[in-house]
Amino acid sequence: MKPIILDTNILLDIFVFEDVRASQLRNAVLNQQIKAYSNQASAAELKDVISRPLFSLEKKRQAEIMGQWQSLSQSMEDINLEAAPWKCQDPDDQVFLDIAFTLRPSILISKDNAVLKLASRALKEGVLITPDYNAFTF
């Protein structure tokens, strides 16, 4: 099975919103049926996002989410990442592209339009970028 990289917005759907559309992916992550990858920078972004007042998450719940994700994902060292040849307009999302490029062939699940715009170029390098929550089953 290909390595799976989950953008922050997908992690929000899994851990914060418990979006029904992401239920199969959520179960696969929670039951460790897939190898999902993260790194220090992507974890820091998730931590920053879930701490925003918009989500109204108590500190305890934020810590639970971070602990759960860190225990379920395979953490890569930032120093081991290869720079993807495609650059994202949003610098915060570049790390997901770099992880996916480093682990290719891989699947990056994202709903971010800036990331999705790079899908056709990434596919040539063995990286499937898709908004499909169930892409991990292919």
The first five atom37 places (N, CA, C, CB, O) and aatype in JSON, in Angstrom:
{
  "aatype": [12, 11, 14, 9, 9, 10, 3, 16, 2, 9, 10, 10, 3, 9, 13, 19, 13, 6, 3, 19, 1, 0, 15, 5, 10, 1, 2, 0, 19, 10, 2, 5, 5, 9, 11, 0, 18, 15, 2, 5, 0, 15, 0, 0, 6, 10, 11, 3, 19, 9, 15, 1, 14, 10, 13, 15, 10, 6, 11, 11, 1, 5, 0, 6, 9, 12, 7, 5, 17, 5, 15, 10, 15, 5, 15, 12, 6, 3, 9, 2, 10, 6, 0, 0, 14, 17, 11, 4, 5, 3, 14, 3, 3, 5, 19, 13, 10, 3, 9, 0, 13, 16, 10, 1, 14, 15, 9, 10, 9, 15, 11, 3, 2, 0, 19, 10, 11, 10, 0, 15, 1, 0, 10, 11, 6, 7, 19, 10, 9, 16, 14, 3, 18, 2, 0, 13, 16, 13],
  "atom_mask": [
    [1, 1, 1, 1, 1],
    [1, 1, 1, 1, 1],
    [1, 1, 1, 1, 1],
    [1, 1, 1, 1, 1],
    [1, 1, 1, 1, 1],
    [1, 1, 1, 1, 1],
    [1, 1, 1, 1, 1],
    [1, 1, 1, 1, 1],
    [1, 1, 1, 1, 1],
    [1, 1, 1, 1, 1],
    [1, 1, 1, 1, 1],
    [1, 1, 1, 1, 1],
    [1, 1, 1, 1, 1],
    [1, 1, 1, 1, 1],
    [1, 1, 1, 1, 1],
    [1, 1, 1, 1, 1],
    [1, 1, 1, 1, 1],
    [1, 1, 1, 1, 1],
    [1, 1, 1, 1, 1],
    [1, 1, 1, 1, 1],
    [1, 1, 1, 1, 1],
    [1, 1, 1, 1, 1],
    [1, 1, 1, 1, 1],
    [1, 1, 1, 1, 1],
    [1, 1, 1, 1, 1],
    [1, 1, 1, 1, 1],
    [1, 1, 1, 1, 1],
    [1, 1, 1, 1, 1],
    [1, 1, 1, 1, 1],
    [1, 1, 1, 1, 1],
    [1, 1, 1, 1, 1],
    [1, 1, 1, 1, 1],
    [1, 1, 1, 1, 1],
    [1, 1, 1, 1, 1],
    [1, 1, 1, 1, 1],
    [1, 1, 1, 1, 1],
    [1, 1, 1, 1, 1],
    [1, 1, 1, 1, 1],
    [1, 1, 1, 1, 1],
    [1, 1, 1, 1, 1],
    [1, 1, 1, 1, 1],
    [1, 1, 1, 1, 1],
    [1, 1, 1, 1, 1],
    [1, 1, 1, 1, 1],
    [1, 1, 1, 1, 1],
    [1, 1, 1, 1, 1],
    [1, 1, 1, 1, 1],
    [1, 1, 1, 1, 1],
    [1, 1, 1, 1, 1],
    [1, 1, 1, 1, 1],
    [1, 1, 1, 1, 1],
    [1, 1, 1, 1, 1],
    [1, 1, 1, 1, 1],
    [1, 1, 1, 1, 1],
    [1, 1, 1, 1, 1],
    [1, 1, 1, 1, 1],
    [1, 1, 1, 1, 1],
    [1, 1, 1, 1, 1],
    [1, 1, 1, 1, 1],
    [1, 1, 1, 1, 1],
    [1, 1, 1, 1, 1],
    [1, 1, 1, 1, 1],
    [1, 1, 1, 1, 1],
    [1, 1, 1, 1, 1],
    [1, 1, 1, 1, 1],
    [1, 1, 1, 1, 1],
    [1, 1, 1, 0, 1],
    [1, 1, 1, 1, 1],
    [1, 1, 1, 1, 1],
    [1, 1, 1, 1, 1],
    [1, 1, 1, 1, 1],
    [1, 1, 1, 1, 1],
    [1, 1, 1, 1, 1],
    [1, 1, 1, 1, 1],
    [1, 1, 1, 1, 1],
    [1, 1, 1, 1, 1],
    [1, 1, 1, 1, 1],
    [1, 1, 1, 1, 1],
    [1, 1, 1, 1, 1],
    [1, 1, 1, 1, 1],
    [1, 1, 1, 1, 1],
    [1, 1, 1, 1, 1],
    [1, 1, 1, 1, 1],
    [1, 1, 1, 1, 1],
    [1, 1, 1, 1, 1],
    [1, 1, 1, 1, 1],
    [1, 1, 1, 1, 1],
    [1, 1, 1, 1, 1],
    [1, 1, 1, 1, 1],
    [1, 1, 1, 1, 1],
    [1, 1, 1, 1, 1],
    [1, 1, 1, 1, 1],
    [1, 1, 1, 1, 1],
    [1, 1, 1, 1, 1],
    [1, 1, 1, 1, 1],
    [1, 1, 1, 1, 1],
    [1, 1, 1, 1, 1],
    [1, 1, 1, 1, 1],
    [1, 1, 1, 1, 1],
    [1, 1, 1, 1, 1],
    [1, 1, 1, 1, 1],
    [1, 1, 1, 1, 1],
    [1, 1, 1, 1, 1],
    [1, 1, 1, 1, 1],
    [1, 1, 1, 1, 1],
    [1, 1, 1, 1, 1],
    [1, 1, 1, 1, 1],
    [1, 1, 1, 1, 1],
    [1, 1, 1, 1, 1],
    [1, 1, 1, 1, 1],
    [1, 1, 1, 1, 1],
    [1, 1, 1, 1, 1],
    [1, 1, 1, 1, 1],
    [1, 1, 1, 1, 1],
    [1, 1, 1, 1, 1],
    [1, 1, 1, 1, 1],
    [1, 1, 1, 1, 1],
    [1, 1, 1, 1, 1],
    [1, 1, 1, 1, 1],
    [1, 1, 1, 1, 1],
    [1, 1, 1, 1, 1],
    [1, 1, 1, 1, 1],
    [1, 1, 1, 1, 1],
    [1, 1, 1, 1, 1],
    [1, 1, 1, 1, 1],
    [1, 1, 1, 0, 1],
    [1, 1, 1, 1, 1],
    [1, 1, 1, 1, 1],
    [1, 1, 1, 1, 1],
    [1, 1, 1, 1, 1],
    [1, 1, 1, 1, 1],
    [1, 1, 1, 1, 1],
    [1, 1, 1, 1, 1],
    [1, 1, 1, 1, 1],
    [1, 1, 1, 1, 1],
    [1, 1, 1, 1, 1],
    [1, 1, 1, 1, 1],
    [1, 1, 1, 1, 1]
  ],
  "atom_positions": [
    [[0.85, -1.19, 0.0], [0.0, 0.0, 0.0], [0.89, 1.25, 0.0], [-0.96, 0.0, 1.23], [1.92, 1.3, 0.66]],
    [[0.46, 2.23, -0.76], [1.22, 3.47, -0.86], [1.13, 4.28, 0.43], [0.71, 4.32, -2.04], [0.11, 4.24, 1.13]],
    [[2.19, 5.0, 0.74], [2.14, 5.92, 1.88], [1.06, 6.98, 1.65], [3.51, 6.6, 2.11], [0.83, 7.42, 0.52]],
    [[0.39, 7.38, 2.73], [-0.69, 8.35, 2.68], [-0.26, 9.59, 3.45], [-2.01, 7.75, 3.25], [0.26, 9.51, 4.56]],
    [[-0.48, 10.74, 2.83], [-0.22, 12.02, 3.49], [-1.56, 12.75, 3.56], [0.87, 12.87, 2.72], [-2.26, 12.88, 2.56]],
    [[-1.9, 13.23, 4.74], [-3.18, 13.9, 4.96], [-2.94, 15.37, 5.27], [-3.98, 13.23, 6.1], [-2.26, 15.71, 6.24]],
    [[-3.49, 16.24, 4.43], [-3.38, 17.68, 4.63], [-4.15, 18.05, 5.9], [-3.93, 18.46, 3.39], [-5.01, 17.3, 6.35]],
    [[-3.85, 19.19, 6.46], [-4.49, 19.65, 7.7], [-6.01, 19.68, 7.58], [-3.98, 21.03, 8.07], [-6.71, 19.3, 8.52]],
    [[-6.52, 20.12, 6.44], [-7.98, 20.19, 6.32], [-8.63, 18.81, 6.37], [-8.37, 20.89, 5.02], [-9.77, 18.69, 6.82]],
    [[-7.94, 17.79, 5.94], [-8.44, 16.41, 6.03], [-8.38, 15.94, 7.48], [-7.63, 15.45, 5.1], [-9.3, 15.27, 7.95]],
    [[-7.31, 16.28, 8.18], [-7.2, 15.92, 9.59], [-8.29, 16.6, 10.41], [-5.82, 16.29, 10.14], [-8.81, 16.01, 11.36]],
    [[-8.64, 17.82, 10.05], [-9.76, 18.5, 10.73], [-11.05, 17.72, 10.51], [-9.91, 19.96, 10.23], [-11.83, 17.55, 11.45]],
    [[-11.28, 17.26, 9.29], [-12.48, 16.48, 9.01], [-12.52, 15.19, 9.82], [-12.57, 16.15, 7.52], [-13.59, 14.73, 10.23]],
    [[-11.36, 14.6, 10.04], [-11.28, 13.34, 10.79], [-11.42, 13.56, 12.29], [-9.96, 12.62, 10.49], [-12.24, 12.92, 12.94]],
    [[-10.62, 14.47, 12.85], [-10.52, 14.6, 14.3], [-11.41, 15.67, 14.93], [-9.12, 14.88, 14.66], [-11.78, 15.55, 16.1]],
    [[-11.75, 16.71, 14.19], [-12.54, 17.81, 14.76], [-14.0, 17.72, 14.33], [-11.94, 19.16, 14.33], [-14.9, 17.74, 15.17]],
    [[-14.22, 17.64, 13.02], [-15.59, 17.66, 12.52], [-16.23, 16.28, 12.45], [-15.61, 18.27, 11.16], [-17.46, 16.16, 12.39]],
    [[-15.4, 15.24, 12.47], [-15.89, 13.86, 12.31], [-16.85, 13.78, 11.12], [-16.59, 13.37, 13.61], [-17.95, 13.23, 11.22]],
    [[-16.39, 14.33, 10.01], [-17.15, 14.38, 8.77], [-17.48, 12.96, 8.3], [-16.36, 15.15, 7.67], [-16.59, 12.12, 8.18]],
    [[-18.75, 12.71, 8.05], [-19.2, 11.39, 7.64], [-18.55, 10.96, 6.31], [-20.72, 11.36, 7.52], [-18.33, 9.78, 6.08]],
    [[-18.26, 11.93, 5.45], [-17.61, 11.61, 4.18], [-16.22, 11.03, 4.39], [-17.53, 12.85, 3.29], [-15.7, 10.31, 3.53]],
    [[-15.61, 11.33, 5.52], [-14.26, 10.86, 5.82], [-14.27, 9.65, 6.75], [-13.44, 11.98, 6.44], [-13.22, 9.26, 7.27]],
    [[-15.42, 9.05, 6.98], [-15.53, 7.97, 7.98], [-14.68, 6.75, 7.64], [-16.97, 7.54, 8.12], [-14.06, 6.16, 8.53]],
    [[-14.63, 6.36, 6.37], [-13.81, 5.2, 6.0], [-12.32, 5.51, 6.2], [-14.08, 4.8, 4.53], [-11.57, 4.66, 6.69]],
    [[-11.91, 6.7, 5.83], [-10.53, 7.13, 6.04], [-10.24, 7.24, 7.53], [-10.26, 8.47, 5.34], [-9.18, 6.8, 7.99]],
    [[-11.15, 7.8, 8.27], [-11.0, 7.92, 9.73], [-10.78, 6.56, 10.36], [-12.22, 8.61, 10.35], [-9.87, 6.39, 11.17]],
    [[-11.61, 5.59, 10.0], [-11.47, 4.23, 10.54], [-10.14, 3.62, 10.15], [-12.62, 3.34, 10.05], [-9.49, 2.97, 10.97]],
    [[-9.71, 3.82, 8.92], [-8.43, 3.28, 8.47], [-7.27, 3.89, 9.25], [-8.25, 3.52, 6.97], [-6.31, 3.19, 9.59]],
    [[-7.36, 5.19, 9.53], [-6.31, 5.86, 10.32], [-6.33, 5.34, 11.76], [-6.49, 7.4, 10.29], [-5.3, 4.95, 12.29]],
    [[-7.51, 5.35, 12.38], [-7.62, 4.95, 13.78], [-7.24, 3.5, 14.01], [-9.03, 5.19, 14.27], [-6.7, 3.15, 15.06]],
    [[-7.51, 2.65, 13.03], [-7.18, 1.22, 13.15], [-5.82, 0.89, 12.55], [-8.26, 0.38, 12.48], [-5.45, -0.28, 12.45]],
    [[-5.09, 1.91, 12.16], [-3.75, 1.77, 11.58], [-3.72, 0.79, 10.42], [-2.77, 1.33, 12.65], [-2.81, -0.03, 10.3]],
    [[-4.74, 0.88, 9.57], [-4.82, 0.04, 8.37], [-4.06, 0.67, 7.21], [-6.27, -0.2, 7.98], [-3.85, 0.04, 6.18]],
    [[-3.67, 1.92, 7.38], [-2.87, 2.61, 6.38], [-1.66, 3.21, 7.09], [-3.7, 3.71, 5.63], [-1.67, 3.41, 8.3]],
    [[-0.63, 3.49, 6.3], [0.53, 4.18, 6.84], [0.41, 5.66, 6.47], [1.87, 3.56, 6.31], [0.67, 6.05, 5.33]],
    [[0.02, 6.44, 7.45], [-0.11, 7.88, 7.26], [1.16, 8.54, 7.81], [-1.4, 8.44, 7.97], [1.67, 8.14, 8.85]],
    [[1.64, 9.54, 7.11], [2.9, 10.18, 7.46], [2.73, 11.64, 7.81], [3.89, 10.05, 6.32], [1.84, 12.33, 7.3]],
    [[3.59, 12.09, 8.71], [3.64, 13.49, 9.11], [5.09, 13.85, 9.39], [2.74, 13.76, 10.36], [5.98, 13.02, 9.24]],
    [[5.3, 15.08, 9.78], [6.63, 15.51, 10.22], [6.43, 16.65, 11.21], [7.53, 15.96, 9.01], [5.29, 17.01, 11.53]],
    [[7.51, 17.2, 11.7], [7.4, 18.25, 12.72], [6.66, 19.48, 12.2], [8.79, 18.66, 13.19], [5.84, 20.05, 12.92]],
    [[6.92, 19.88, 10.98], [6.29, 21.08, 10.43], [4.79, 20.87, 10.22], [6.94, 21.47, 9.1], [4.0, 21.76, 10.52]],
    [[4.4, 19.71, 9.72], [2.96, 19.47, 9.51], [2.23, 19.33, 10.84], [2.75, 18.21, 8.65], [1.09, 19.75, 10.97]],
    [[2.89, 18.74, 11.83], [2.28, 18.64, 13.16], [2.14, 20.03, 13.79], [3.14, 17.74, 14.08], [1.14, 20.31, 14.45]],
    [[3.12, 20.88, 13.58], [3.06, 22.24, 14.12], [1.9, 23.02, 13.48], [4.39, 22.98, 13.89], [1.23, 23.81, 14.14]],
    [[1.68, 22.78, 12.18], [0.56, 23.47, 11.52], [-0.76, 22.99, 12.1], [0.6, 23.23, 9.99], [-1.65, 23.8, 12.37]],
    [[-0.91, 21.68, 12.29], [-2.15, 21.15, 12.87], [-2.36, 21.74, 14.26], [-2.11, 19.61, 12.94], [-3.47, 22.16, 14.59]],
    [[-1.31, 21.79, 15.05], [-1.42, 22.33, 16.41], [-1.87, 23.79, 16.37], [-0.08, 22.21, 17.14], [-2.72, 24.21, 17.15]],
    [[-1.3, 24.56, 15.45], [-1.67, 25.97, 15.31], [-3.13, 26.1, 14.9], [-0.76, 26.67, 14.29], [-3.87, 26.9, 15.48]],
    [[-3.54, 25.34, 13.92], [-4.91, 25.45, 13.38], [-5.94, 25.09, 14.45], [-5.08, 24.55, 12.15], [-6.92, 25.82, 14.63]],
    [[-5.75, 23.97, 15.15], [-6.77, 23.56, 16.12], [-6.81, 24.44, 17.36], [-6.54, 22.12, 16.53], [-7.75, 24.37, 18.15]],
    [[-5.79, 25.29, 17.53], [-5.8, 26.2, 18.68], [-6.54, 27.5, 18.37], [-4.36, 26.52, 19.1], [-6.74, 28.33, 19.27]],
    [[-6.95, 27.69, 17.15], [-7.62, 28.93, 16.76], [-9.01, 29.02, 17.4], [-7.73, 29.03, 15.23], [-9.7, 28.01, 17.51]],
    [[-9.4, 30.22, 17.81], [-10.71, 30.41, 18.44], [-11.89, 29.92, 17.59], [-10.91, 31.87, 18.76], [-12.93, 29.54, 18.12]],
    [[-11.72, 29.93, 16.3], [-12.76, 29.47, 15.38], [-13.28, 28.08, 15.74], [-12.22, 29.46, 13.96], [-14.47, 27.8, 15.58]],
    [[-12.39, 27.21, 16.22], [-12.77, 25.83, 16.51], [-13.27, 25.61, 17.93], [-11.6, 24.94, 16.25], [-13.87, 24.57, 18.22]],
    [[-13.04, 26.56, 18.8], [-13.52, 26.49, 20.19], [-13.16, 25.17, 20.87], [-15.02, 26.68, 20.23], [-13.98, 24.6, 21.6]],
    [[-11.95, 24.69, 20.64], [-11.51, 23.45, 21.28], [-10.75, 23.76, 22.56], [-10.63, 22.62, 20.31], [-9.85, 24.6, 22.57]],
    [[-11.13, 23.11, 23.63], [-10.41, 23.28, 24.89], [-8.99, 22.74, 24.74], [-11.15, 22.57, 26.05], [-8.72, 21.88, 23.9]],
    [[-8.1, 23.26, 25.57], [-6.68, 22.83, 25.52], [-6.55, 21.31, 25.66], [-5.87, 23.53, 26.63], [-5.73, 20.69, 24.99]],
    [[-7.36, 20.73, 26.52], [-7.31, 19.28, 26.73], [-7.67, 18.54, 25.44], [-8.27, 18.86, 27.86], [-7.01, 17.57, 25.08]],
    [[-8.69, 19.0, 24.75], [-9.11, 18.35, 23.49], [-8.03, 18.54, 22.43], [-10.47, 18.92, 23.0], [-7.76, 17.61, 21.66]],
    [[-7.43, 19.72, 22.37], [-6.33, 19.95, 21.43], [-5.19, 18.97, 21.67], [-5.83, 21.41, 21.54], [-4.63, 18.4, 20.74]],
    [[-4.84, 18.8, 22.93], [-3.76, 17.87, 23.29], [-4.12, 16.44, 22.92], [-3.45, 17.97, 24.8], [-3.27, 15.68, 22.48]],
    [[-5.37, 16.07, 23.11], [-5.83, 14.72, 22.74], [-5.68, 14.49, 21.25], [-7.3, 14.51, 23.17], [-5.2, 13.44, 20.81]],
    [[-6.11, 15.47, 20.46], [-6.01, 15.36, 19.0], [-4.55, 15.22, 18.59], [-6.65, 16.58, 18.31], [-4.2, 14.35, 17.79]],
    [[-3.7, 16.07, 19.12], [-2.28, 16.02, 18.77], [-1.65, 14.69, 19.18], [-1.52, 17.18, 19.42], [-0.91, 14.09, 18.41]],
    [[-1.95, 14.25, 20.38], [-1.41, 12.97, 20.85], [-1.88, 11.81, 20.0], [0.0, 0.0, 0.0], [-1.11, 10.91, 19.67]],
    [[-3.15, 11.83, 19.66], [-3.72, 10.76, 18.85], [-3.06, 10.74, 17.47], [-5.25, 10.92, 18.73], [-2.63, 9.69, 16.99]],
    [[-3.0, 11.89, 16.83], [-2.41, 11.94, 15.49], [-0.93, 11.53, 15.53], [-2.56, 13.34, 14.9], [-0.47, 10.79, 14.66]],
    [[-0.21, 12.0, 16.51], [1.22, 11.66, 16.59], [1.43, 10.18, 16.86], [1.89, 12.49, 17.68], [2.42, 9.61, 16.42]],
    [[0.51, 9.55, 17.58], [0.65, 8.11, 17.83], [0.23, 7.27, 16.63], [-0.18, 7.72, 19.04], [0.66, 6.13, 16.5]],
    [[-0.59, 7.83, 15.76], [-1.1, 7.08, 14.62], [-0.31, 7.3, 13.33], [-2.52, 7.44, 14.38], [-0.36, 6.47, 12.42]],
    [[0.42, 8.39, 13.26], [1.17, 8.68, 12.03], [2.63, 8.32, 12.18], [1.03, 10.16, 11.67], [3.18, 8.31, 13.28]],
    [[3.25, 8.03, 11.06], [4.68, 7.76, 11.0], [5.36, 9.12, 10.86], [5.05, 6.79, 9.81], [5.13, 9.83, 9.88]],
    [[6.18, 9.48, 11.82], [6.82, 10.79, 11.79], [8.14, 10.74, 11.03], [7.05, 11.31, 13.2], [8.98, 9.87, 11.28]],
    [[8.29, 11.67, 10.11], [9.53, 11.79, 9.35], [10.32, 12.98, 9.9], [9.25, 11.96, 7.83], [9.75, 13.97, 10.35]],
    [[11.61, 12.87, 9.84], [12.46, 13.98, 10.24], [12.48, 15.01, 9.11], [13.91, 13.49, 10.58], [12.65, 14.66, 7.94]],
    [[12.3, 16.27, 9.47], [12.29, 17.34, 8.47], [13.55, 17.32, 7.6], [12.15, 18.69, 9.15], [13.5, 17.59, 6.41]],
    [[14.67, 16.99, 8.21], [15.95, 17.01, 7.5], [16.0, 15.96, 6.39], [17.1, 16.78, 8.47], [16.78, 16.09, 5.45]],
    [[15.16, 14.91, 6.48], [15.16, 13.83, 5.49], [14.24, 14.1, 4.3], [14.76, 12.55, 6.15], [14.17, 13.28, 3.38]],
    [[13.53, 15.22, 4.31], [12.59, 15.5, 3.23], [13.31, 16.02, 1.99], [11.56, 16.52, 3.68], [14.23, 16.83, 2.07]],
    [[12.87, 15.52, 0.84], [13.32, 16.05, -0.44], [12.36, 17.17, -0.83], [13.38, 14.94, -1.56], [11.16, 17.08, -0.56]],
    [[12.86, 18.19, -1.42], [12.0, 19.29, -1.87], [11.27, 18.87, -3.14], [12.83, 20.58, -2.13], [11.89, 18.46, -4.12]],
    [[9.97, 18.96, -3.11], [9.17, 18.66, -4.3], [9.5, 19.66, -5.39], [7.65, 18.67, -3.97], [9.78, 20.83, -5.1]],
    [[9.49, 19.23, -6.65], [9.81, 20.15, -7.74], [8.68, 21.13, -8.06], [10.14, 19.36, -8.98], [8.85, 22.03, -8.89]],
    [[7.54, 20.98, -7.41], [6.4, 21.89, -7.63], [6.24, 22.72, -6.37], [5.08, 21.11, -7.97], [6.31, 22.2, -5.26]],
    [[6.03, 23.98, -6.56], [5.9, 24.9, -5.41], [4.46, 25.34, -5.25], [6.82, 26.14, -5.6], [3.79, 25.72, -6.21]],
    [[3.99, 25.27, -4.02], [2.62, 25.63, -3.69], [2.55, 27.13, -3.41], [2.12, 24.82, -2.47], [3.47, 27.72, -2.85]],
    [[1.44, 27.74, -3.8], [1.24, 29.16, -3.52], [1.19, 29.44, -2.03], [-0.04, 29.65, -4.19], [1.58, 30.52, -1.58]],
    [[0.72, 28.47, -1.27], [0.63, 28.61, 0.19], [1.83, 27.89, 0.8], [-0.72, 28.03, 0.74], [1.87, 26.66, 0.8]],
    [[2.8, 28.62, 1.33], [4.01, 27.99, 1.87], [3.73, 27.0, 3.0], [4.94, 29.05, 2.38], [4.51, 26.07, 3.2]],
    [[2.63, 27.18, 3.74], [2.29, 26.24, 4.81], [1.95, 24.85, 4.27], [1.12, 26.77, 5.63], [2.09, 23.86, 4.98]],
    [[1.51, 24.78, 3.01], [1.14, 23.49, 2.42], [2.29, 22.8, 1.71], [0.01, 23.69, 1.45], [2.18, 21.64, 1.33]],
    [[3.4, 23.5, 1.52], [4.53, 22.91, 0.81], [5.04, 21.66, 1.51], [5.66, 23.93, 0.68], [5.49, 20.72, 0.84]],
    [[4.98, 21.62, 2.81], [5.5, 20.48, 3.55], [4.77, 19.18, 3.17], [5.37, 20.72, 5.05], [5.39, 18.12, 3.12]],
    [[3.47, 19.26, 2.89], [2.73, 18.06, 2.5], [3.21, 17.56, 1.15], [1.22, 18.35, 2.46], [3.33, 16.35, 0.93]],
    [[3.49, 18.48, 0.25], [4.02, 18.11, -1.06], [5.41, 17.49, -0.94], [4.08, 19.33, -1.98], [5.73, 16.52, -1.63]],
    [[6.22, 18.05, -0.05], [7.57, 17.52, 0.15], [7.54, 16.12, 0.74], [8.37, 18.45, 1.05], [8.32, 15.26, 0.34]],
    [[6.65, 15.88, 1.69], [6.53, 14.53, 2.27], [6.09, 13.55, 1.18], [5.51, 14.52, 3.45], [6.68, 12.48, 1.03]],
    [[5.07, 13.92, 0.42], [4.56, 13.05, -0.63], [5.63, 12.77, -1.68], [3.33, 13.67, -1.3], [5.76, 11.63, -2.15]],
    [[6.39, 13.79, -2.06], [7.45, 13.61, -3.05], [8.53, 12.68, -2.5], [8.05, 14.97, -3.44], [9.02, 11.81, -3.22]],
    [[8.91, 12.86, -1.26], [9.94, 12.03, -0.64], [9.53, 10.57, -0.6], [10.24, 12.52, 0.77], [10.37, 9.68, -0.79]],
    [[8.26, 10.3, -0.36], [7.77, 8.93, -0.18], [7.22, 8.29, -1.46], [6.71, 8.91, 0.87], [6.69, 7.18, -1.42]],
    [[7.34, 8.99, -2.58], [6.71, 8.49, -3.81], [7.11, 7.06, -4.15], [7.05, 9.38, -4.95], [8.25, 6.66, -3.9]],
    [[6.18, 6.29, -4.72], [4.81, 6.64, -5.05], [3.97, 6.78, -3.77], [4.19, 5.6, -5.99], [4.08, 5.98, -2.85]],
    [[3.15, 7.8, -3.75], [2.37, 8.1, -2.56], [1.05, 8.77, -2.94], [3.16, 9.01, -1.6], [0.8, 9.1, -4.1]],
    [[0.2, 8.95, -1.92], [-1.09, 9.6, -2.11], [-1.2, 10.74, -1.11], [-2.27, 8.59, -1.94], [-1.02, 10.55, 0.1]],
    [[-1.48, 11.92, -1.61], [-1.71, 13.11, -0.77], [-3.18, 13.46, -0.88], [-0.79, 14.32, -1.21], [-3.66, 13.83, -1.95]],
    [[-3.9, 13.35, 0.22], [-5.32, 13.68, 0.24], [-5.45, 15.09, 0.81], [-6.14, 12.64, 1.09], [-5.03, 15.38, 1.93]],
    [[-6.07, 15.97, 0.0], [-6.19, 17.37, 0.36], [-7.42, 17.97, -0.3], [-4.92, 18.16, -0.05], [-7.84, 17.53, -1.38]],
    [[-8.01, 18.97, 0.34], [-9.1, 19.73, -0.26], [-8.63, 21.13, -0.63], [-10.31, 19.81, 0.7], [-9.42, 21.94, -1.12]],
    [[-7.39, 21.42, -0.4], [-6.83, 22.75, -0.63], [-6.62, 22.98, -2.13], [-5.5, 22.92, 0.13], [-5.88, 22.24, -2.78]],
    [[-7.25, 24.01, -2.67], [-7.17, 24.28, -4.11], [-5.75, 24.55, -4.58], [-8.04, 25.45, -4.45], [-5.38, 24.16, -5.7]],
    [[-4.95, 25.19, -3.76], [-3.56, 25.47, -4.14], [-2.77, 24.18, -4.3], [-2.89, 26.38, -3.1], [-1.88, 24.09, -5.16]],
    [[-3.07, 23.19, -3.49], [-2.41, 21.88, -3.58], [-2.98, 21.1, -4.77], [-2.6, 21.07, -2.27], [-2.22, 20.52, -5.55]],
    [[-4.29, 21.1, -4.91], [-4.94, 20.34, -5.98], [-4.52, 20.82, -7.37], [-6.45, 20.44, -5.84], [-4.51, 20.04, -8.32]],
    [[-4.17, 22.1, -7.5], [-3.72, 22.63, -8.79], [-2.46, 21.94, -9.29], [-3.49, 24.13, -8.68], [-2.16, 21.97, -10.48]],
    [[-1.72, 21.34, -8.39], [-0.45, 20.7, -8.75], [-0.6, 19.21, -9.07], [0.55, 20.86, -7.62], [0.39, 18.53, -9.33]],
    [[-1.83, 18.7, -9.06], [-2.08, 17.26, -9.19], [-1.52, 16.66, -10.47], [-3.55, 17.01, -9.12], [-0.88, 15.61, -10.43]],
    [[-1.75, 17.29, -11.6], [-1.3, 16.68, -12.86], [0.22, 16.63, -12.95], [-1.86, 17.46, -14.06], [0.79, 15.67, -13.46]],
    [[0.87, 17.65, -12.46], [2.35, 17.65, -12.47], [2.89, 16.63, -11.49], [2.89, 19.05, -12.12], [3.88, 15.95, -11.78]],
    [[2.25, 16.5, -10.33], [2.71, 15.56, -9.31], [2.53, 14.11, -9.76], [1.96, 15.78, -8.01], [3.36, 13.25, -9.46]],
    [[1.47, 13.85, -10.49], [1.19, 12.49, -10.95], [2.33, 11.96, -11.81], [-0.12, 12.44, -11.73], [2.64, 10.76, -11.77]],
    [[2.97, 12.83, -12.57], [4.1, 12.44, -13.42], [5.28, 11.96, -12.58], [4.54, 13.61, -14.3], [6.14, 11.24, -13.06]],
    [[5.3, 12.37, -11.3], [6.39, 11.99, -10.38], [5.96, 10.89, -9.41], [6.86, 13.21, -9.59], [6.69, 10.57, -8.48]],
    [[4.78, 10.31, -9.64], [4.33, 9.21, -8.79], [3.55, 9.62, -7.56], [0.0, 0.0, 0.0], [3.38, 8.83, -6.63]],
    [[3.07, 10.87, -7.54], [2.31, 11.36, -6.39], [0.87, 11.65, -6.84], [2.97, 12.65, -5.78], [0.64, 12.52, -7.68]],
    [[-0.07, 10.93, -6.28], [-1.48, 11.18, -6.55], [-1.97, 12.21, -5.54], [-2.32, 9.86, -6.48], [-1.98, 11.95, -4.34]],
    [[-2.37, 13.37, -6.02], [-2.97, 14.41, -5.18], [-4.45, 14.42, -5.5], [-2.3, 15.84, -5.41], [-4.84, 14.61, -6.65]],
    [[-5.26, 14.22, -4.48], [-6.69, 14.07, -4.7], [-7.5, 14.56, -3.5], [-7.03, 12.61, -5.0], [-7.02, 14.52, -2.37]],
    [[-8.73, 15.03, -3.74], [-9.61, 15.36, -2.63], [-10.45, 14.15, -2.18], [-10.53, 16.51, -3.03], [-11.25, 14.26, -1.26]],
    [[-10.26, 13.01, -2.84], [-11.05, 11.8, -2.57], [-10.61, 11.15, -1.25], [-10.92, 10.79, -3.74], [-9.5, 10.62, -1.14]],
    [[-11.49, 11.21, -0.26], [-11.18, 10.61, 1.05], [-10.86, 9.13, 0.95], [-12.35, 10.82, 1.99], [-10.15, 8.58, 1.8]],
    [[-11.38, 8.47, -0.07], [-11.21, 7.03, -0.19], [-10.11, 6.63, -1.17], [-12.49, 6.41, -0.61], [-10.04, 5.47, -1.57]],
    [[-9.27, 7.56, -1.54], [-8.18, 7.27, -2.49], [-7.22, 6.21, -1.96], [-7.41, 8.55, -2.81], [-6.55, 5.54, -2.73]],
    [[-7.17, 6.07, -0.66], [-6.25, 5.1, -0.06], [-6.65, 3.67, -0.39], [-6.19, 5.28, 1.46], [-5.85, 2.75, -0.23]],
    [[-7.87, 3.46, -0.85], [-8.33, 2.1, -1.16], [-7.97, 1.66, -2.56], [-9.83, 2.0, -0.98], [-8.19, 0.5, -2.91]],
    [[-7.41, 2.56, -3.39], [-7.08, 2.2, -4.76], [-5.9, 1.26, -4.81], [-6.78, 3.44, -5.58], [-5.48, 0.85, -5.89]]
  ]
}
